[in-house]
Amino acid sequence: MKKKATILALCTSLVLTFSLAGCSTNGGQNEAAKATAAAGAKEATGKKAKISYLDPLPSPERTALMQGLLKQFQEKNPNIEVEYTSVPWDDANKKWMTMGAAGILPDVLSIDDTSLVAMASAGYIENLQPYYNKWDQLNNLTEATKQARNKFKGKVYAIPDGFLLQGLFIRSDWFKELNMPETIATWDDYFNLAQKFTDSAKNRYGISFRGGANGVIRAMEYVMAAVHSDSWFDKDGKSILYKPEGAAAFKKFYDIYLNGNAPKESVNWGFNEMVQGFLNGQTAILNQTPEVIITAQKNMKEGTWNVVPMPKADDGKRYIFWGYTAAYAMSSKSQNKDASWKLIEFLSSPENNLAYSIKNSTIPIYKENLKDPFFSKGPIAGYAGSMADSNIVFAGPPSHLAKLGQFTGTFAVEETQKYLTKAQSLEDTVKHLADFLTKEQQAYLKENP
């Protein structure tokens, strides 16, 4: 009940655009004050501080936006020089961990909630709590932002850039061809449409399937809905994949590929490929977050696509994954932590957060920004429809597990691809995945009773 109350609070904060005023604490303020003083001392010498930023979500639109923001930052802070670098999303977790182990992480980097705990526990990223406590925007944040999965052992390690939740991009023109309403009300509808829209002779398929990195997250989204769970685990810390209904749901989800309702090459698809499959007219339905809206608007004709809310489970509820797009973190090895925080603070300002959220179609982190008309019309209204549903259940990957990134980005990819290529049985695949998750969850519960 306590968890459901928290979820309801998050939903209310995003939909009604108001939240409880937060209270900052005094802990760590002396450390932040020293960092600020050091920044002033360095700038007073006239020497230029050089820092770097790593972007894990490069695209023509986003790269131009981020480079523009970095240019503005340098114009306002002539004593700080920022180098922009990027890495493809599907390679990001491996890159972060490798660079962290080598002590060469960029000063500032955007990371996701599946990797934060691993990086924080390994000491690769800096505890931002001292800076966070003194941040002048603290009381303007939404409650969802304050409760985001950006913490390790209760301390803030990153500042979210914006929030995302899942929605279904659909080919409106395909629906019209079949004289069908543009809606996917239930998961049964989803699977039926996957078959109905598939015509391999025309190179048309029902689903933009993700068999590569992080594809298992989409599978677990359906498993949670089928099991009616807001967690990947039961109360004893065991994976819900051990449940007969969990294993059956896992099979049904991957049958999309095995039954030929997704392109054969999608066994290796990651984020970019699954989006491209939808944009180029190869697939009818794409389960993705709102930052894809801008890409669809740029590459598809108006009226040929739309976004609808995620389907409901058979209990009438929507089980929706949500989280931040990425979050700004700081390398613990940075030689210019004062300048690095100044960059994070600049990128996270209300003005820049609004511009960023509109450009990327993400939910902003500030209460006032949510009132902008952009978030109540257009394709993003499909996501708003999900948020407005009183029967919504906010769920997500177990970001508290240090090895979650390894699981979703490597281990589960190898296991599911063995199954999809018929090199391994369903039973072995499910067991291997469930064993990995259960081992990590029970170790976590033992360390955090």
ZADREN-9067 format. One record per residue (C-alpha): residue in three letters; x, y, z. Coordinates in pm, whole numbers, plus 50000, padded with zeros to 5 digits. Layout:
BEGIN
rest ALA | xx X | yy Y | zz Z
...
This chain:
BEGIN
rest MET | xx 50000 | yy 50000 | zz 50000
rest LYS | xx 50286 | yy 50233 | zz 50081
rest LYS | xx 50436 | yy 50182 | zz 49735
rest LYS | xx 50101 | yy 50241 | zz 49567
rest ALA | xx 50060 | yy 50564 | zz 49761
rest THR | xx 50397 | yy 50680 | zz 49636
rest ILE | xx 50302 | yy 50592 | zz 49280
rest LEU | xx 49976 | yy 50783 | zz 49312
rest ALA | xx 50168 | yy 51085 | zz 49436
rest LEU | xx 50394 | yy 51073 | zz 49133
rest CYS | xx 50102 | yy 51048 | zz 48896
rest THR | xx 49921 | yy 51337 | zz 49061
rest SER | xx 50227 | yy 51556 | zz 49045
rest LEU | xx 50265 | yy 51506 | zz 48671
rest VAL | xx 49901 | yy 51524 | zz 48568
rest LEU | xx 49774 | yy 51807 | zz 48785
rest THR | xx 50103 | yy 51997 | zz 48763
rest PHE | xx 50134 | yy 52062 | zz 49129
rest SER | xx 50340 | yy 51900 | zz 49398
rest LEU | xx 50430 | yy 51929 | zz 49758
rest ALA | xx 50692 | yy 52186 | zz 49835
rest GLY | xx 51023 | yy 52017 | zz 49908
rest CYS | xx 51245 | yy 52088 | zz 50202
rest SER | xx 51617 | yy 52115 | zz 50154
rest THR | xx 51851 | yy 51992 | zz 50420
rest ASN | xx 52163 | yy 52148 | zz 50561
rest GLY | xx 52378 | yy 51837 | zz 50535
rest GLY | xx 52678 | yy 51882 | zz 50310
rest GLN | xx 52632 | yy 52258 | zz 50263
rest ASN | xx 52982 | yy 52332 | zz 50389
rest GLU | xx 53128 | yy 52103 | zz 50122
rest ALA | xx 52926 | yy 52273 | zz 49849
rest ALA | xx 53027 | yy 52615 | zz 49984
rest LYS | xx 53393 | yy 52517 | zz 49961
rest ALA | xx 53341 | yy 52401 | zz 49603
rest THR | xx 53176 | yy 52733 | zz 49516
rest ALA | xx 53460 | yy 52925 | zz 49676
rest ALA | xx 53710 | yy 52717 | zz 49482
rest ALA | xx 53526 | yy 52798 | zz 49162
rest GLY | xx 53551 | yy 53169 | zz 49232
rest ALA | xx 53919 | yy 53141 | zz 49313
rest LYS | xx 53993 | yy 52956 | zz 48989
rest GLU | xx 53797 | yy 53202 | zz 48777
rest ALA | xx 53971 | yy 53491 | zz 48947
rest THR | xx 54304 | yy 53364 | zz 48816
rest GLY | xx 54178 | yy 53402 | zz 48460
rest LYS | xx 54271 | yy 53045 | zz 48370
rest LYS | xx 54024 | yy 52855 | zz 48154
rest ALA | xx 53884 | yy 52536 | zz 48307
rest LYS | xx 53842 | yy 52258 | zz 48052
rest ILE | xx 53566 | yy 52003 | zz 48101
rest SER | xx 53400 | yy 51742 | zz 47880
rest TYR | xx 53042 | yy 51622 | zz 47836
rest LEU | xx 52936 | yy 51275 | zz 47715
rest ASP | xx 52599 | yy 51243 | zz 47541
rest PRO | xx 52461 | yy 50885 | zz 47513
rest LEU | xx 52162 | yy 50983 | zz 47299
rest PRO | xx 52311 | yy 51136 | zz 46985
rest SER | xx 52082 | yy 51218 | zz 46694
rest PRO | xx 52095 | yy 51507 | zz 46449
rest GLU | xx 51824 | yy 51694 | zz 46641
rest ARG | xx 51949 | yy 51626 | zz 46993
rest THR | xx 52315 | yy 51679 | zz 46907
rest ALA | xx 52236 | yy 52020 | zz 46758
rest LEU | xx 52033 | yy 52110 | zz 47069
rest MET | xx 52301 | yy 52000 | zz 47315
rest GLN | xx 52582 | yy 52167 | zz 47124
rest GLY | xx 52376 | yy 52485 | zz 47112
rest LEU | xx 52324 | yy 52475 | zz 47489
rest LEU | xx 52694 | yy 52413 | zz 47547
rest LYS | xx 52776 | yy 52711 | zz 47325
rest GLN | xx 52542 | yy 52932 | zz 47530
rest PHE | xx 52703 | yy 52806 | zz 47849
rest GLN | xx 53052 | yy 52890 | zz 47726
rest GLU | xx 52940 | yy 53237 | zz 47618
rest LYS | xx 52808 | yy 53300 | zz 47969
rest ASN | xx 53113 | yy 53138 | zz 48127
rest PRO | xx 53415 | yy 53237 | zz 47914
rest ASN | xx 53653 | yy 53083 | zz 48168
rest ILE | xx 53508 | yy 52735 | zz 48107
rest GLU | xx 53562 | yy 52536 | zz 47787
rest VAL | xx 53339 | yy 52233 | zz 47720
rest GLU | xx 53418 | yy 51947 | zz 47483
rest TYR | xx 53117 | yy 51755 | zz 47346
rest THR | xx 53149 | yy 51379 | zz 47290
rest SER | xx 52887 | yy 51111 | zz 47227
rest VAL | xx 52833 | yy 50735 | zz 47231
rest PRO | xx 52544 | yy 50536 | zz 47077
rest TRP | xx 52279 | yy 50450 | zz 47335
rest ASP | xx 52307 | yy 50075 | zz 47293
rest ASP | xx 52680 | yy 50092 | zz 47372
rest ALA | xx 52652 | yy 50348 | zz 47651
rest ASN | xx 52644 | yy 50123 | zz 47957
rest LYS | xx 52955 | yy 49932 | zz 47852
rest LYS | xx 53129 | yy 50260 | zz 47768
rest TRP | xx 53045 | yy 50420 | zz 48103
rest MET | xx 53162 | yy 50122 | zz 48303
rest THR | xx 53482 | yy 50078 | zz 48101
rest MET | xx 53573 | yy 50446 | zz 48126
rest GLY | xx 53480 | yy 50453 | zz 48493
rest ALA | xx 53706 | yy 50157 | zz 48570
rest ALA | xx 53989 | yy 50327 | zz 48383
rest GLY | xx 53929 | yy 50655 | zz 48565
rest ILE | xx 53870 | yy 50848 | zz 48243
rest LEU | xx 53499 | yy 50933 | zz 48255
rest PRO | xx 53415 | yy 51275 | zz 48109
rest ASP | xx 53354 | yy 51545 | zz 48369
rest VAL | xx 52978 | yy 51551 | zz 48302
rest LEU | xx 52776 | yy 51273 | zz 48145
rest SER | xx 52413 | yy 51181 | zz 48095
rest ILE | xx 52329 | yy 50839 | zz 48240
rest ASP | xx 52010 | yy 50636 | zz 48283
rest ASP | xx 51859 | yy 50484 | zz 48594
rest THR | xx 51963 | yy 50129 | zz 48502
rest SER | xx 52330 | yy 50225 | zz 48539
rest LEU | xx 52332 | yy 50485 | zz 48817
rest VAL | xx 52357 | yy 50248 | zz 49113
rest ALA | xx 52639 | yy 50046 | zz 48956
rest MET | xx 52836 | yy 50361 | zz 48878
rest ALA | xx 52772 | yy 50519 | zz 49217
rest SER | xx 52855 | yy 50204 | zz 49415
rest ALA | xx 53179 | yy 50165 | zz 49218
rest GLY | xx 53275 | yy 50522 | zz 49299
rest TYR | xx 53276 | yy 50634 | zz 48935
rest ILE | xx 53035 | yy 50926 | zz 48979
rest GLU | xx 53025 | yy 51205 | zz 49236
rest ASN | xx 52776 | yy 51243 | zz 49520
rest LEU | xx 52588 | yy 51560 | zz 49420
rest GLN | xx 52393 | yy 51593 | zz 49746
rest PRO | xx 52604 | yy 51885 | zz 49878
rest TYR | xx 52536 | yy 52082 | zz 49558
rest TYR | xx 52173 | yy 51968 | zz 49545
rest ASN | xx 52108 | yy 52093 | zz 49898
rest LYS | xx 52216 | yy 52445 | zz 49802
rest TRP | xx 52053 | yy 52450 | zz 49459
rest ASP | xx 51825 | yy 52753 | zz 49430
rest GLN | xx 51573 | yy 52558 | zz 49217
rest LEU | xx 51514 | yy 52281 | zz 49469
rest ASN | xx 51169 | yy 52395 | zz 49579
rest ASN | xx 51051 | yy 52443 | zz 49219
rest LEU | xx 51094 | yy 52077 | zz 49124
rest THR | xx 50797 | yy 51846 | zz 49077
rest GLU | xx 50745 | yy 51577 | zz 49336
rest ALA | xx 50822 | yy 51319 | zz 49068
rest THR | xx 51163 | yy 51478 | zz 49018
rest LYS | xx 51235 | yy 51471 | zz 49389
rest GLN | xx 51140 | yy 51104 | zz 49409
rest ALA | xx 51321 | yy 51001 | zz 49090
rest ARG | xx 51551 | yy 50700 | zz 49080
rest ASN | xx 51859 | yy 50923 | zz 49085
rest LYS | xx 51986 | yy 50828 | zz 49430
rest PHE | xx 52228 | yy 50583 | zz 49587
rest LYS | xx 52199 | yy 50514 | zz 49959
rest GLY | xx 51968 | yy 50812 | zz 49989
rest LYS | xx 52208 | yy 51059 | zz 49824
rest VAL | xx 52147 | yy 51236 | zz 49492
rest TYR | xx 52400 | yy 51138 | zz 49225
rest ALA | xx 52239 | yy 51288 | zz 48915
rest ILE | xx 51988 | yy 51553 | zz 48807
rest PRO | xx 51712 | yy 51424 | zz 48571
rest ASP | xx 51682 | yy 51600 | zz 48238
rest GLY | xx 51315 | yy 51514 | zz 48188
rest PHE | xx 51075 | yy 51225 | zz 48227
rest LEU | xx 50948 | yy 50965 | zz 47985
rest LEU | xx 50683 | yy 50699 | zz 47987
rest GLN | xx 50594 | yy 50442 | zz 47727
rest GLY | xx 50331 | yy 50492 | zz 47457
rest LEU | xx 50243 | yy 50323 | zz 47128
rest PHE | xx 50328 | yy 50493 | zz 46801
rest ILE | xx 50090 | yy 50360 | zz 46536
rest ARG | xx 50068 | yy 50384 | zz 46157
rest SER | xx 49736 | yy 50564 | zz 46125
rest ASP | xx 49735 | yy 50504 | zz 45750
rest TRP | xx 49752 | yy 50127 | zz 45803
rest PHE | xx 49460 | yy 50141 | zz 46045
rest LYS | xx 49260 | yy 50342 | zz 45791
rest GLU | xx 49336 | yy 50089 | zz 45517
rest LEU | xx 49164 | yy 49823 | zz 45729
rest ASN | xx 48884 | yy 50058 | zz 45842
rest MET | xx 48990 | yy 50013 | zz 46203
rest PRO | xx 48970 | yy 50265 | zz 46487
rest GLU | xx 49307 | yy 50409 | zz 46588
rest THR | xx 49322 | yy 50253 | zz 46930
rest ILE | xx 49487 | yy 49960 | zz 47107
rest ALA | xx 49276 | yy 49915 | zz 47416
rest THR | xx 49416 | yy 49591 | zz 47560
rest TRP | xx 49724 | yy 49372 | zz 47535
rest ASP | xx 49510 | yy 49115 | zz 47353
rest ASP | xx 49439 | yy 49383 | zz 47093
rest TYR | xx 49814 | yy 49447 | zz 47069
rest PHE | xx 49895 | yy 49084 | zz 46990
rest ASN | xx 49601 | yy 49048 | zz 46750
rest LEU | xx 49705 | yy 49360 | zz 46559
rest ALA | xx 50063 | yy 49235 | zz 46540
rest GLN | xx 49932 | yy 48943 | zz 46336
rest LYS | xx 49672 | yy 49139 | zz 46140
rest PHE | xx 49920 | yy 49400 | zz 46014
rest THR | xx 50185 | yy 49147 | zz 45910
rest ASP | xx 50226 | yy 49083 | zz 45539
rest SER | xx 50579 | yy 48959 | zz 45480
rest ALA | xx 50527 | yy 48959 | zz 45102
rest LYS | xx 50496 | yy 49339 | zz 45125
rest ASN | xx 50771 | yy 49364 | zz 45389
rest ARG | xx 50512 | yy 49480 | zz 45640
rest TYR | xx 50513 | yy 49365 | zz 46000
rest GLY | xx 50301 | yy 49433 | zz 46303
rest ILE | xx 50565 | yy 49521 | zz 46561
rest SER | xx 50893 | yy 49713 | zz 46576
rest PHE | xx 51059 | yy 49444 | zz 46784
rest ARG | xx 51369 | yy 49507 | zz 46996
rest GLY | xx 51586 | yy 49198 | zz 47020
rest GLY | xx 51905 | yy 49385 | zz 47106
rest ALA | xx 52017 | yy 49581 | zz 47411
rest ASN | xx 51741 | yy 49658 | zz 47663
rest GLY | xx 51481 | yy 49465 | zz 47463
rest VAL | xx 51404 | yy 49251 | zz 47767
rest ILE | xx 51265 | yy 49561 | zz 47939
rest ARG | xx 50976 | yy 49565 | zz 47692
rest ALA | xx 50916 | yy 49196 | zz 47756
rest MET | xx 50910 | yy 49249 | zz 48132
rest GLU | xx 50666 | yy 49534 | zz 48083
rest TYR | xx 50415 | yy 49285 | zz 47946
rest VAL | xx 50505 | yy 49017 | zz 48202
rest MET | xx 50428 | yy 49262 | zz 48484
rest ALA | xx 50093 | yy 49345 | zz 48326
rest ALA | xx 50007 | yy 48978 | zz 48282
rest VAL | xx 50104 | yy 48894 | zz 48641
rest HIS | xx 49944 | yy 49215 | zz 48776
rest SER | xx 50264 | yy 49320 | zz 48950
rest ASP | xx 50432 | yy 49657 | zz 48993
rest SER | xx 50767 | yy 49484 | zz 49046
rest TRP | xx 50991 | yy 49232 | zz 48872
rest PHE | xx 50988 | yy 49036 | zz 49200
rest ASP | xx 50744 | yy 48884 | zz 49445
rest LYS | xx 50743 | yy 48970 | zz 49816
rest ASP | xx 51015 | yy 48710 | zz 49881
rest GLY | xx 51251 | yy 48864 | zz 49628
rest LYS | xx 51200 | yy 48596 | zz 49364
rest SER | xx 51161 | yy 48684 | zz 48997
rest ILE | xx 50804 | yy 48683 | zz 48869
rest LEU | xx 50938 | yy 48484 | zz 48573
rest TYR | xx 50930 | yy 48181 | zz 48803
rest LYS | xx 50551 | yy 48209 | zz 48813
rest PRO | xx 50375 | yy 47993 | zz 48550
rest GLU | xx 50180 | yy 48297 | zz 48431
rest GLY | xx 50504 | yy 48496 | zz 48415
rest ALA | xx 50675 | yy 48235 | zz 48198
rest ALA | xx 50364 | yy 48212 | zz 47978
rest ALA | xx 50362 | yy 48589 | zz 47930
rest PHE | xx 50732 | yy 48583 | zz 47843
rest LYS | xx 50662 | yy 48321 | zz 47576
rest LYS | xx 50367 | yy 48513 | zz 47436
rest PHE | xx 50573 | yy 48829 | zz 47403
rest TYR | xx 50862 | yy 48661 | zz 47222
rest ASP | xx 50617 | yy 48471 | zz 47002
rest ILE | xx 50574 | yy 48805 | zz 46823
rest TYR | xx 50914 | yy 48741 | zz 46669
rest LEU | xx 50896 | yy 48364 | zz 46645
rest ASN | xx 50558 | yy 48380 | zz 46469
rest GLY | xx 50697 | yy 48617 | zz 46206
rest ASN | xx 50511 | yy 48930 | zz 46318
rest ALA | xx 50834 | yy 49129 | zz 46336
rest PRO | xx 51116 | yy 49164 | zz 46080
rest LYS | xx 51368 | yy 48880 | zz 46094
rest GLU | xx 51657 | yy 49123 | zz 46140
rest SER | xx 51488 | yy 49277 | zz 46445
rest VAL | xx 51646 | yy 49003 | zz 46658
rest ASN | xx 51940 | yy 49245 | zz 46671
rest TRP | xx 51749 | yy 49574 | zz 46671
rest GLY | xx 51823 | yy 49839 | zz 46930
rest PHE | xx 51665 | yy 50180 | zz 46979
rest ASN | xx 51766 | yy 50338 | zz 46648
rest GLU | xx 51674 | yy 50036 | zz 46436
rest MET | xx 51330 | yy 49985 | zz 46588
rest VAL | xx 51248 | yy 50353 | zz 46541
rest GLN | xx 51372 | yy 50344 | zz 46182
rest GLY | xx 51162 | yy 50035 | zz 46114
rest PHE | xx 50854 | yy 50235 | zz 46206
rest LEU | xx 50956 | yy 50550 | zz 46021
rest ASN | xx 51031 | yy 50373 | zz 45694
rest GLY | xx 50696 | yy 50194 | zz 45681
rest GLN | xx 50818 | yy 49846 | zz 45769
rest THR | xx 50627 | yy 49816 | zz 46099
rest ALA | xx 50285 | yy 49922 | zz 46225
rest ILE | xx 50336 | yy 49961 | zz 46600
rest LEU | xx 50631 | yy 50102 | zz 46796
rest ASN | xx 50646 | yy 50098 | zz 47176
rest GLN | xx 50854 | yy 50403 | zz 47258
rest THR | xx 50889 | yy 50717 | zz 47464
rest PRO | xx 50789 | yy 51072 | zz 47361
rest GLU | xx 51133 | yy 51188 | zz 47246
rest VAL | xx 51060 | yy 50995 | zz 46924
rest ILE | xx 50778 | yy 51241 | zz 46845
rest ILE | xx 51014 | yy 51503 | zz 46704
rest THR | xx 51180 | yy 51243 | zz 46481
rest ALA | xx 50843 | yy 51121 | zz 46352
rest GLN | xx 50728 | yy 51477 | zz 46286
rest LYS | xx 51040 | yy 51542 | zz 46083
rest ASN | xx 51038 | yy 51219 | zz 45882
rest MET | xx 50673 | yy 51121 | zz 45837
rest LYS | xx 50377 | yy 51281 | zz 45663
rest GLU | xx 50111 | yy 51436 | zz 45881
rest GLY | xx 49816 | yy 51204 | zz 45927
rest THR | xx 50013 | yy 50884 | zz 45870
rest TRP | xx 50095 | yy 50826 | zz 46237
rest ASN | xx 49975 | yy 50892 | zz 46588
rest VAL | xx 50046 | yy 50800 | zz 46951
rest VAL | xx 49800 | yy 50610 | zz 47169
rest PRO | xx 49820 | yy 50511 | zz 47538
rest MET | xx 49970 | yy 50181 | zz 47643
rest PRO | xx 49719 | yy 49893 | zz 47646
rest LYS | xx 49542 | yy 49777 | zz 47959
rest ALA | xx 49594 | yy 49441 | zz 48126
rest ASP | xx 49302 | yy 49206 | zz 48186
rest ASP | xx 49250 | yy 49364 | zz 48529
rest GLY | xx 49169 | yy 49696 | zz 48361
rest LYS | xx 49495 | yy 49865 | zz 48466
rest ARG | xx 49780 | yy 50011 | zz 48264
rest TYR | xx 50122 | yy 49897 | zz 48385
rest ILE | xx 50353 | yy 50166 | zz 48253
rest PHE | xx 50728 | yy 50201 | zz 48277
rest TRP | xx 50845 | yy 50552 | zz 48348
rest GLY | xx 51168 | yy 50726 | zz 48436
rest TYR | xx 51397 | yy 51005 | zz 48327
rest THR | xx 51540 | yy 51026 | zz 47977
rest ALA | xx 51886 | yy 51048 | zz 48125
rest ALA | xx 52032 | yy 51243 | zz 48415
rest TYR | xx 52334 | yy 51469 | zz 48444
rest ALA | xx 52605 | yy 51312 | zz 48657
rest MET | xx 52960 | yy 51417 | zz 48742
rest SER | xx 53274 | yy 51206 | zz 48727
rest SER | xx 53428 | yy 51150 | zz 49069
rest LYS | xx 53767 | yy 51193 | zz 48900
rest SER | xx 53685 | yy 51533 | zz 48754
rest GLN | xx 53957 | yy 51789 | zz 48813
rest ASN | xx 53704 | yy 52071 | zz 48773
rest LYS | xx 53405 | yy 51973 | zz 48984
rest ASP | xx 53304 | yy 52334 | zz 49043
rest ALA | xx 53284 | yy 52401 | zz 48669
rest SER | xx 53113 | yy 52066 | zz 48613
rest TRP | xx 52837 | yy 52147 | zz 48861
rest LYS | xx 52796 | yy 52488 | zz 48699
rest LEU | xx 52732 | yy 52311 | zz 48366
rest ILE | xx 52479 | yy 52073 | zz 48525
rest GLU | xx 52307 | yy 52367 | zz 48691
rest PHE | xx 52291 | yy 52554 | zz 48359
rest LEU | xx 52154 | yy 52258 | zz 48161
rest SER | xx 51896 | yy 52202 | zz 48438
rest SER | xx 51774 | yy 52563 | zz 48462
rest PRO | xx 51397 | yy 52621 | zz 48416
rest GLU | xx 51449 | yy 52797 | zz 48082
rest ASN | xx 51677 | yy 52530 | zz 47937
rest ASN | xx 51472 | yy 52245 | zz 48080
rest LEU | xx 51158 | yy 52380 | zz 47910
rest ALA | xx 51336 | yy 52421 | zz 47576
rest TYR | xx 51490 | yy 52075 | zz 47612
rest SER | xx 51158 | yy 51914 | zz 47707
rest ILE | xx 50970 | yy 52069 | zz 47416
rest LYS | xx 51244 | yy 51981 | zz 47169
rest ASN | xx 51264 | yy 51620 | zz 47293
rest SER | xx 50896 | yy 51582 | zz 47390
rest THR | xx 50980 | yy 51487 | zz 47748
rest ILE | xx 50797 | yy 51573 | zz 48070
rest PRO | xx 50983 | yy 51865 | zz 48236
rest ILE | xx 51123 | yy 51858 | zz 48588
rest TYR | xx 50967 | yy 52189 | zz 48700
rest LYS | xx 50609 | yy 52249 | zz 48812
rest GLU | xx 50574 | yy 52573 | zz 48616
rest ASN | xx 50705 | yy 52420 | zz 48295
rest LEU | xx 50429 | yy 52160 | zz 48299
rest LYS | xx 50177 | yy 52440 | zz 48246
rest ASP | xx 50312 | yy 52516 | zz 47899
rest PRO | xx 50044 | yy 52451 | zz 47629
rest PHE | xx 50282 | yy 52218 | zz 47445
rest PHE | xx 50208 | yy 51940 | zz 47692
rest SER | xx 49830 | yy 51943 | zz 47644
rest LYS | xx 49804 | yy 51902 | zz 47267
rest GLY | xx 49949 | yy 51712 | zz 46972
rest PRO | xx 50098 | yy 51362 | zz 46978
rest ILE | xx 50219 | yy 51400 | zz 47334
rest ALA | xx 49853 | yy 51399 | zz 47438
rest GLY | xx 49869 | yy 51020 | zz 47392
rest TYR | xx 50103 | yy 51008 | zz 47687
rest ALA | xx 49889 | yy 51254 | zz 47878
rest GLY | xx 49599 | yy 51014 | zz 47822
rest SER | xx 49791 | yy 50744 | zz 48002
rest MET | xx 49878 | yy 50976 | zz 48287
rest ALA | xx 49515 | yy 51083 | zz 48327
rest ASP | xx 49392 | yy 50725 | zz 48372
rest SER | xx 49306 | yy 50659 | zz 48736
rest ASN | xx 49385 | yy 50290 | zz 48680
rest ILE | xx 49750 | yy 50350 | zz 48599
rest VAL | xx 50027 | yy 50155 | zz 48773
rest PHE | xx 50371 | yy 50312 | zz 48746
rest ALA | xx 50634 | yy 50045 | zz 48726
rest GLY | xx 50986 | yy 50011 | zz 48598
rest PRO | xx 51307 | yy 49812 | zz 48604
rest PRO | xx 51468 | yy 49744 | zz 48945
rest SER | xx 51714 | yy 50032 | zz 48918
rest HIS | xx 51842 | yy 49965 | zz 49270
rest LEU | xx 52029 | yy 49659 | zz 49142
rest ALA | xx 52394 | yy 49730 | zz 49063
rest LYS | xx 52400 | yy 49473 | zz 48781
rest LEU | xx 52078 | yy 49582 | zz 48612
rest GLY | xx 52267 | yy 49745 | zz 48325
rest GLN | xx 52466 | yy 49426 | zz 48272
rest PHE | xx 52144 | yy 49225 | zz 48277
rest THR | xx 51944 | yy 49437 | zz 48029
rest GLY | xx 52235 | yy 49532 | zz 47805
rest THR | xx 52430 | yy 49207 | zz 47780
rest PHE | xx 52313 | yy 48899 | zz 47972
rest ALA | xx 51946 | yy 48909 | zz 47873
rest VAL | xx 52036 | yy 48992 | zz 47513
rest GLU | xx 52250 | yy 48680 | zz 47486
rest GLU | xx 51990 | yy 48460 | zz 47655
rest THR | xx 51688 | yy 48582 | zz 47458
rest GLN | xx 51873 | yy 48570 | zz 47127
rest LYS | xx 51964 | yy 48207 | zz 47195
rest TYR | xx 51593 | yy 48140 | zz 47240
rest LEU | xx 51487 | yy 48341 | zz 46935
rest THR | xx 51739 | yy 48161 | zz 46714
rest LYS | xx 51628 | yy 47824 | zz 46858
rest ALA | xx 51966 | yy 47756 | zz 47015
rest GLN | xx 51812 | yy 47731 | zz 47364
rest SER | xx 51479 | yy 47618 | zz 47505
rest LEU | xx 51217 | yy 47846 | zz 47653
rest GLU | xx 51251 | yy 47675 | zz 47990
rest ASP | xx 51628 | yy 47725 | zz 48008
rest THR | xx 51602 | yy 48085 | zz 47893
rest VAL | xx 51340 | yy 48178 | zz 48150
rest LYS | xx 51531 | yy 47997 | zz 48426
rest HIS | xx 51860 | yy 48168 | zz 48345
rest LEU | xx 51697 | yy 48512 | zz 48346
rest ALA | xx 51499 | yy 48445 | zz 48663
rest ASP | xx 51802 | yy 48301 | zz 48843
rest PHE | xx 52015 | yy 48607 | zz 48760
rest LEU | xx 51750 | yy 48852 | zz 48877
rest THR | xx 51663 | yy 48659 | zz 49192
rest LYS | xx 52026 | yy 48627 | zz 49297
rest GLU | xx 52078 | yy 49002 | zz 49263
rest GLN | xx 51752 | yy 49096 | zz 49434
rest GLN | xx 51802 | yy 48867 | zz 49732
rest ALA | xx 52159 | yy 48990 | zz 49777
rest TYR | xx 52026 | yy 49345 | zz 49775
rest LEU | xx 51756 | yy 49262 | zz 50031
rest LYS | xx 52014 | yy 49097 | zz 50255
rest GLU | xx 52233 | yy 49407 | zz 50245
rest ASN | xx 51935 | yy 49640 | zz 50282
rest PRO | xx 51695 | yy 49471 | zz 50527
